[in-house]
Amino acid sequence: MSRAGDFYWKVRSQLITARYFGAFGKRTWIRRPMVIVNAHRMFFGSGCFIRDGARIQVINRPGLPPGQLTLGNGVTVEQDAHIVACDEVILEDQVCIGPRCTIIEPSHSAGTPETGSRVEHVSDKRSFIRIKRRAFLGANVVVLPNVTIGENAIIGANSVVTRDIPDNAVAVGSPARVIRQLD
């Protein structure tokens, strides 16, 4: 995209888009989003950048407290990422989310075919996802509910994170497992 196009999205983000969010820090901008649902429950620090095609949602569940999505300062979310929160998703400062990553905090009950679409049956159990400072998720990473990815951790492309990853770890695979520690 041209610099003029980037300028348009930066200005639009600060003058128009920002007013719909719970918080929208200075120098934060979203370029050509696909879907943003319940922006008033999203709290973005300063200097965040969300690229084209992002799908960012906070899902409301009747009778339960509203969820929240929090991005610290300097968070980068690359193109076509999908982030869904029901309770709490936190991306701390300087987290980098690679292209086509999926961060899904709600879970769906197994249910039965007779009860209808499983998509409509989001679990009422509390859950969270926390990605700590300076963590990096490669392309196509999937992060599932109730995990913490440690500070400075690196998650390799196409990995599926199903359990906690410690600080300064490199993890790969499906499910992701730690293959080494960084100094």
Backbone bond lengths (Angstrom), bond angles and torsions (degrees), N, CA, C in turn:
res aa  C-N    CA-C-N  psi(-1)  N-CA   C-N-CA  omega(-1)  CA-C   N-CA-C  phi
1 M - - - 1.451 - - 1.523 108.01 -
2 S 1.271 116.10 147.02 1.461 121.80 -177.81 1.528 111.05 -73.21
3 R 1.316 114.42 163.42 1.457 119.09 176.62 1.521 111.05 -62.42
4 A 1.334 115.81 -35.08 1.471 119.36 177.92 1.525 109.78 -63.75
5 G 1.336 116.52 -40.41 1.467 120.45 177.69 1.516 111.45 -64.41
6 D 1.340 116.63 -42.88 1.461 120.37 176.53 1.522 110.56 -60.92
7 F 1.327 116.41 -43.21 1.459 120.65 179.40 1.532 110.18 -58.48
8 Y 1.335 116.44 -44.12 1.470 120.73 178.58 1.524 110.80 -55.52
9 W 1.363 117.35 -49.10 1.459 120.62 -176.31 1.521 111.61 -69.57
10 K 1.318 117.95 -33.03 1.463 120.57 177.13 1.526 110.43 -65.35
11 V 1.315 116.21 -46.32 1.466 120.44 179.78 1.523 110.50 -66.71
12 R 1.325 116.40 -46.10 1.474 120.14 179.17 1.528 111.05 -58.28
13 S 1.349 115.67 -42.89 1.467 119.64 -179.27 1.522 111.30 -60.48
14 Q 1.331 117.16 -45.59 1.454 120.38 -175.80 1.532 113.48 -75.81
15 L 1.342 116.98 -34.14 1.467 119.85 -175.66 1.520 114.12 -92.57
16 I 1.324 117.81 -30.10 1.460 120.22 -174.85 1.522 112.15 -115.93
17 T 1.317 116.38 -58.39 1.465 120.93 -174.57 1.521 111.92 -60.64
18 A 1.317 117.91 -42.51 1.467 123.33 -174.25 1.519 113.08 -53.75
19 R 1.312 117.96 -34.99 1.464 120.18 -174.47 1.527 113.61 -66.51
20 Y 1.321 117.85 -16.71 1.463 121.72 -179.20 1.524 113.00 -88.57
21 F 1.333 118.01 -11.91 1.455 122.97 -174.33 1.521 111.38 -94.06
22 G 1.344 115.90 155.60 1.459 120.83 174.48 1.515 110.58 -62.31
23 A 1.340 116.63 -39.80 1.468 123.42 173.33 1.519 107.17 -153.01
24 F 1.316 115.58 144.19 1.466 121.31 -176.80 1.517 106.57 -148.65
25 G 1.338 116.42 96.93 1.456 122.12 -172.20 1.517 114.70 -65.95
26 K 1.317 115.14 164.65 1.469 121.93 177.28 1.522 109.50 -61.40
27 R 1.297 115.41 146.66 1.461 124.45 179.06 1.540 113.00 62.93
28 T 1.325 118.03 13.36 1.466 121.57 173.86 1.511 107.28 -88.16
29 W 1.332 116.08 138.79 1.463 118.56 177.58 1.515 111.28 -151.80
30 I 1.313 113.40 152.20 1.460 123.03 179.82 1.517 107.02 -121.31
31 R 1.317 116.07 127.18 1.458 120.11 -178.89 1.513 109.54 -106.14
32 R 1.310 115.50 117.60 1.446 125.03 173.54 1.538 113.54 46.14
33 P 1.332 119.03 63.21 1.470 120.41 -179.04 1.527 111.20 -69.47
34 M 1.327 115.65 154.85 1.453 120.50 175.20 1.532 109.42 -86.65
35 V 1.342 116.12 -51.20 1.463 120.88 -177.18 1.522 108.77 -145.14
36 I 1.327 116.43 135.64 1.456 122.69 169.12 1.524 105.97 -133.24
37 V 1.347 116.41 119.47 1.463 121.24 -176.89 1.527 109.12 -119.90
38 N 1.317 116.73 127.33 1.460 124.62 179.79 1.529 112.14 62.21
39 A 1.307 115.86 51.98 1.465 121.50 -178.90 1.525 112.28 -57.82
40 H 1.328 117.57 -28.33 1.465 119.65 -179.79 1.527 112.50 -64.46
41 R 1.339 118.06 -13.20 1.466 123.03 177.57 1.540 110.88 -102.52
42 M 1.338 116.79 15.67 1.462 122.42 178.99 1.521 108.69 -115.01
43 F 1.340 115.49 135.53 1.449 121.77 -175.06 1.530 108.22 -129.40
44 F 1.331 115.87 107.83 1.459 122.16 -174.48 1.523 109.89 -109.87
45 G 1.327 116.01 133.11 1.461 121.54 175.50 1.516 110.72 -74.23
46 S 1.326 116.39 -167.18 1.458 120.08 -178.54 1.524 110.90 -88.38
47 G 1.325 115.20 154.04 1.455 121.57 175.90 1.515 115.52 70.35
48 C 1.310 118.47 21.16 1.468 121.76 177.46 1.526 109.56 -83.48
49 F 1.310 115.94 150.79 1.461 121.07 179.72 1.522 108.65 -138.88
50 I 1.322 115.79 123.07 1.463 122.36 178.40 1.514 107.61 -119.71
51 R 1.338 115.12 119.94 1.456 121.16 -173.23 1.523 113.36 -83.60
52 D 1.315 114.16 179.37 1.457 124.39 -175.90 1.534 113.08 -51.98
53 G 1.313 115.49 143.74 1.458 122.19 170.64 1.511 115.44 76.78
54 A 1.325 118.23 8.81 1.463 120.29 -178.89 1.527 110.44 -65.99
55 R 1.319 114.74 143.89 1.465 122.30 176.11 1.524 105.62 -123.10
56 I 1.320 116.36 108.36 1.462 122.28 -173.77 1.526 107.96 -124.06
57 Q 1.338 115.85 121.80 1.456 119.76 -173.42 1.523 111.91 -136.84
58 V 1.315 116.13 141.21 1.457 122.83 164.89 1.519 105.21 -115.75
59 I 1.306 115.09 117.95 1.465 121.70 -174.98 1.522 109.60 -92.61
60 N 1.322 116.65 131.03 1.459 121.57 174.74 1.517 109.41 -92.03
61 R 1.330 115.71 135.21 1.462 121.25 175.34 1.522 107.56 -114.43
62 P 1.313 117.93 123.56 1.464 120.92 -177.95 1.528 111.93 -54.80
63 G 1.340 115.14 133.08 1.450 121.09 177.07 1.518 115.18 82.00
64 L 1.311 118.47 -1.15 1.461 121.78 179.77 1.528 109.78 -119.48
65 P 1.334 117.47 154.88 1.472 119.22 179.70 1.524 110.85 -59.60
66 P 1.323 117.34 147.34 1.468 119.57 179.79 1.525 111.64 -67.08
67 G 1.307 115.37 148.06 1.456 121.68 178.86 1.513 111.69 -80.82
68 Q 1.353 114.40 -179.06 1.454 119.15 -177.23 1.527 109.80 -155.10
69 L 1.318 115.54 141.95 1.459 123.24 173.70 1.522 107.01 -117.98
70 T 1.337 116.41 125.58 1.458 121.45 -178.58 1.523 109.67 -123.93
71 L 1.321 116.49 126.77 1.458 122.84 173.58 1.520 107.64 -114.75
72 G 1.331 116.36 127.62 1.457 120.86 177.31 1.516 110.54 -73.07
73 N 1.302 117.04 -166.49 1.460 122.15 179.88 1.528 110.75 -76.33
74 G 1.323 115.82 142.53 1.457 121.44 173.15 1.520 115.74 70.18
75 V 1.318 117.95 22.15 1.470 121.52 178.73 1.525 109.29 -77.08
76 T 1.337 116.47 137.40 1.457 122.26 176.36 1.521 108.86 -118.64
77 V 1.318 116.03 127.67 1.462 122.30 176.32 1.519 106.59 -119.79
78 E 1.320 116.47 114.18 1.460 121.11 -175.59 1.533 111.81 -76.84
79 Q 1.337 116.09 177.34 1.457 122.59 -170.76 1.533 113.06 -61.17
80 D 1.319 113.34 145.83 1.463 124.45 174.45 1.524 113.92 62.78
81 A 1.328 118.54 21.15 1.464 120.70 175.36 1.521 109.28 -72.21
82 H 1.339 115.44 153.92 1.461 121.93 179.28 1.521 107.52 -131.18
83 I 1.331 116.37 117.87 1.463 121.91 -179.87 1.522 107.83 -124.14
84 V 1.362 115.51 126.16 1.458 120.69 -179.63 1.520 109.01 -129.04
85 A 1.331 116.68 129.09 1.464 122.38 177.86 1.520 109.88 -124.50
86 C 1.332 115.94 138.59 1.469 122.10 169.56 1.522 109.98 -112.00
87 D 1.330 116.24 -41.65 1.458 121.47 178.43 1.527 109.78 -108.69
88 E 1.353 116.52 -70.60 1.452 117.60 -175.47 1.524 111.32 -155.21
89 V 1.326 115.40 123.45 1.457 122.73 170.07 1.523 106.01 -123.01
90 I 1.345 115.35 125.99 1.459 121.25 -179.82 1.514 108.90 -124.83
91 L 1.330 116.14 124.13 1.454 123.02 171.80 1.524 105.13 -113.21
92 E 1.324 116.61 109.26 1.455 121.01 -176.16 1.531 111.30 -72.67
93 D 1.316 116.90 -179.71 1.467 123.16 -175.61 1.528 112.95 -53.24
94 Q 1.316 114.79 138.22 1.463 125.07 171.96 1.531 114.35 61.09
95 V 1.308 117.21 25.16 1.466 120.85 173.10 1.523 107.84 -72.52
96 C 1.326 116.26 142.90 1.466 121.10 176.89 1.522 108.91 -121.94
97 I 1.325 115.64 120.56 1.460 123.04 179.91 1.525 107.08 -105.91
98 G 1.330 116.50 118.76 1.456 121.50 -176.53 1.523 113.17 -71.21
99 P 1.335 115.80 174.37 1.466 119.68 -178.48 1.527 112.36 -63.75
100 R 1.320 114.32 142.76 1.459 123.81 175.23 1.526 114.15 62.13
101 C 1.318 117.65 22.78 1.468 120.79 175.57 1.523 109.64 -74.32
102 T 1.320 115.09 152.61 1.454 121.46 178.06 1.519 108.40 -127.74
103 I 1.318 116.19 122.28 1.460 122.54 178.06 1.521 106.13 -118.95
104 I 1.327 115.55 105.14 1.464 121.50 -172.12 1.519 109.41 -117.93
105 E 1.310 117.59 106.11 1.461 121.59 -178.37 1.529 112.92 -86.30
106 P 1.314 121.24 -36.26 1.465 118.05 178.65 1.518 111.22 -76.66
107 S 1.318 114.92 154.95 1.462 119.64 173.45 1.520 107.83 -120.49
108 H 1.303 114.37 161.65 1.457 120.66 -179.95 1.511 108.67 -114.03
109 S 1.330 116.46 137.49 1.457 119.30 176.37 1.518 108.91 -70.40
110 A 1.309 115.26 153.21 1.468 119.57 -179.10 1.524 110.33 -64.14
111 G 1.338 116.65 -39.47 1.458 119.96 178.60 1.518 112.32 56.42
112 T 1.278 115.30 -164.55 1.458 121.48 176.48 1.509 107.55 -133.78
113 P 1.325 117.51 152.34 1.469 119.25 179.07 1.521 113.32 -56.03
114 E 1.321 116.70 -27.75 1.470 119.56 -177.82 1.527 112.81 -70.12
115 T 1.355 117.21 -22.50 1.461 119.36 -176.31 1.520 112.71 -84.07
116 G 1.309 117.47 -2.66 1.457 120.06 177.01 1.509 112.80 105.15
117 S 1.289 115.05 -161.98 1.461 122.11 -175.18 1.524 111.24 -63.75
118 R 1.326 117.02 127.51 1.467 121.19 178.18 1.527 110.94 -68.78
119 V 1.317 117.96 -25.05 1.462 121.23 178.53 1.523 110.28 -60.24
120 E 1.308 117.40 -33.12 1.461 121.68 -177.57 1.525 113.08 -79.75
121 H 1.317 117.75 -9.77 1.465 121.52 -175.51 1.523 110.50 -106.95
122 V 1.329 116.03 75.14 1.454 121.47 177.86 1.526 107.67 -77.89
123 S 1.331 116.47 136.42 1.458 122.09 -178.35 1.526 110.94 -59.37
124 D 1.325 116.30 146.05 1.464 120.19 176.52 1.528 111.67 -95.28
125 K 1.326 118.02 5.96 1.457 121.94 177.51 1.528 109.47 -77.94
126 R 1.336 116.36 141.71 1.458 122.01 179.49 1.527 109.95 -65.58
127 S 1.321 116.51 143.00 1.460 121.00 178.11 1.524 109.21 -151.33
128 F 1.337 115.92 172.64 1.462 120.84 -177.47 1.522 108.67 -159.53
129 I 1.314 115.92 164.87 1.463 124.29 164.80 1.523 105.68 -142.22
130 R 1.330 115.26 132.38 1.468 120.05 177.62 1.523 107.75 -130.56
131 I 1.320 116.00 124.04 1.452 122.03 176.82 1.523 105.92 -116.10
132 K 1.334 115.19 114.10 1.457 120.70 -171.49 1.527 112.97 -79.64
133 R 1.325 115.04 171.10 1.471 124.57 -173.87 1.529 113.47 -46.51
134 R 1.322 113.54 135.53 1.458 123.58 173.10 1.528 114.59 59.99
135 A 1.313 118.18 18.32 1.466 119.98 174.48 1.526 108.46 -72.26
136 F 1.326 116.02 152.49 1.463 122.01 -178.38 1.518 108.86 -130.16
137 L 1.332 116.41 126.32 1.460 122.03 175.68 1.514 108.08 -110.29
138 G 1.343 117.23 122.06 1.458 121.74 178.84 1.521 111.05 -70.28
139 A 1.323 115.87 -179.25 1.468 121.63 -177.37 1.521 111.51 -60.77
140 N 1.317 115.65 141.72 1.468 124.30 172.65 1.520 115.04 65.20
141 V 1.321 118.83 20.26 1.463 121.17 177.18 1.523 109.23 -72.14
142 V 1.331 116.24 142.72 1.467 122.55 174.73 1.522 107.29 -116.44
143 V 1.335 116.70 128.50 1.460 122.13 176.57 1.527 106.91 -115.19
144 L 1.333 115.64 122.98 1.460 121.92 -177.67 1.524 110.66 -98.76
145 P 1.337 118.13 170.96 1.473 121.79 -172.60 1.522 114.57 -61.39
146 N 1.344 113.49 155.20 1.454 124.58 170.79 1.517 113.50 64.09
147 V 1.334 115.96 44.25 1.458 120.61 175.30 1.518 110.47 -129.72
148 T 1.329 114.08 154.04 1.454 122.33 172.05 1.519 106.81 -122.03
149 I 1.309 116.33 128.44 1.463 122.02 174.43 1.516 105.88 -102.87
150 G 1.333 115.92 123.79 1.454 122.45 -170.94 1.513 115.24 -69.40
151 E 1.318 114.15 166.41 1.459 122.70 178.82 1.527 110.05 -60.29
152 N 1.313 116.49 135.81 1.472 124.71 179.00 1.529 113.82 64.47
153 A 1.317 118.40 10.74 1.468 120.58 -179.48 1.528 109.99 -70.57
154 I 1.324 115.46 151.28 1.459 122.49 175.98 1.521 107.31 -122.82
155 I 1.331 115.94 126.64 1.456 121.54 177.90 1.524 107.10 -110.85
156 G 1.329 116.47 120.56 1.458 121.51 -176.12 1.520 112.86 -68.52
157 A 1.321 115.23 155.99 1.464 122.31 -178.52 1.528 111.28 -53.45
158 N 1.326 115.61 144.07 1.462 124.59 176.11 1.523 114.12 66.34
159 S 1.318 118.36 16.35 1.464 121.70 178.93 1.525 110.35 -84.10
160 V 1.341 115.67 156.88 1.460 122.38 175.99 1.528 107.26 -122.06
161 V 1.327 116.29 114.22 1.468 121.67 -176.65 1.526 108.39 -91.51
162 T 1.340 115.26 114.01 1.462 121.32 -177.81 1.523 112.53 -114.93
163 R 1.353 116.87 -9.60 1.470 121.63 179.71 1.527 108.81 -146.71
164 D 1.324 115.46 168.37 1.465 120.98 -176.65 1.524 111.71 -57.30
165 I 1.336 114.74 143.68 1.461 123.28 174.70 1.528 105.70 -117.16
166 P 1.351 118.47 126.83 1.468 119.94 -176.28 1.529 113.30 -71.89
167 D 1.326 115.20 168.40 1.464 121.61 175.52 1.527 110.10 -57.64
168 N 1.330 116.39 146.50 1.470 123.46 172.96 1.527 113.81 58.30
169 A 1.313 117.37 30.00 1.464 121.20 -179.17 1.522 111.06 -106.75
170 V 1.324 116.01 151.06 1.461 122.24 169.82 1.522 105.44 -108.66
171 A 1.335 116.76 123.82 1.466 121.30 -178.21 1.522 109.40 -127.48
172 V 1.319 115.61 142.35 1.462 121.68 179.48 1.522 109.48 -143.85
173 G 1.321 115.50 161.62 1.452 121.51 171.49 1.505 114.60 103.91
174 S 1.325 113.03 -179.74 1.459 121.20 -179.55 1.528 108.38 -136.62
175 P 1.327 118.06 99.03 1.466 126.56 2.92 1.521 111.46 -75.61
176 A 1.330 115.54 155.82 1.467 120.56 -178.36 1.522 110.19 -64.55
177 R 1.319 115.29 136.27 1.463 120.85 174.76 1.521 108.14 -133.54
178 V 1.319 115.35 150.19 1.456 121.24 -178.20 1.521 108.99 -72.76
179 I 1.356 115.83 128.12 1.462 119.40 177.78 1.517 112.44 -107.92
180 R 1.351 117.05 -16.31 1.448 119.65 174.91 1.514 110.08 -169.84
181 Q 1.333 114.71 163.14 1.460 122.58 175.67 1.519 108.85 -106.98
182 L 1.320 116.52 142.14 1.468 122.12 176.89 1.523 108.89 -87.73
183 D 1.315 117.00 148.31 1.465 120.98 177.63 1.507 109.75 -74.89
